[in-house]
Amino acid sequence: MSDKLTKKDLQAKIDALEKELYLYKNKTQLARNYSIVSAENDSLKKQLHEKKEWWKKKVKEEEEEVEDEDSE
């Protein structure tokens, strides 16, 4: 049995190594992108919380106005 690899086997190995190299080259970029998206997500959560609080306050004020009108 021969230890030589066929051209097809060598090409498959080259392709696998190129994919692995691509992943390693882009790991820092992927990590950076994740941190950017994570920061944006935190910012959006904060904005959403602020808007919810604003709406709760607005609804409470409206309810108080309606109660004041009803009591008169």
N, C-alpha and C positions, 0 to 999 in steps of 0.2 A: 504494500500500500504506500502511496506517495504522500509526502507532507506538503506538496505544492497545492496552492489554492487556485481555483479557477478564476477567470476574469470576472465572472458573475459574483462569486463569493467576495472577491476583493472590492468590487464596486459596492456591494451591500455593506461591507465593513466601513468603507469610506463614507458612505451616506450616513451610517449610524454615528460615526465620529463627528461628521459635520453638524448633525442635529445636536449632539451633546455640546459641541463647541458653541453653537448658536445660543443654547440655553445658558451656558456659563457667561458668555459675553453680555447677555441681556439681563442677568440676575440683578445687577445694581440698578439698571433702568426699571425693572419690574418692582424692586423694593422702593425706589423713589416714587414711582407712579402710585404704589399702594399707599405710601405715606401722604401723598398729595390728596388722593381720594379720601383717605381716612380723615384728614384735616377738614376737607370740604364737607364730609358727612357730619362731623362734629359741629361745624358752623351752622349747617342747615338744621340740625337738631336743636341748637340753641335758638335760632330764629323761630322755629316752629313753636318751641316752648314759650317764647316771648309773645308770639301772636295768640296762642291759646290763652295765656294769662290776660292779655289785653281784651280778648273777646269775653272771657269770664267776667272781667270787671265791667265791661260794657253791658252785658246781659243783666248783671246785678243792679247796675244803675237804672236800667230800663224797668226792672221789676219794682225797684223802690219808687220810681216815678208813678208807676201804675197803682201801687198801694197808696201813695199819697193822694192821688186823684180819687181813688175809691173811698178813702176815709173822709174826704171833704164833702 
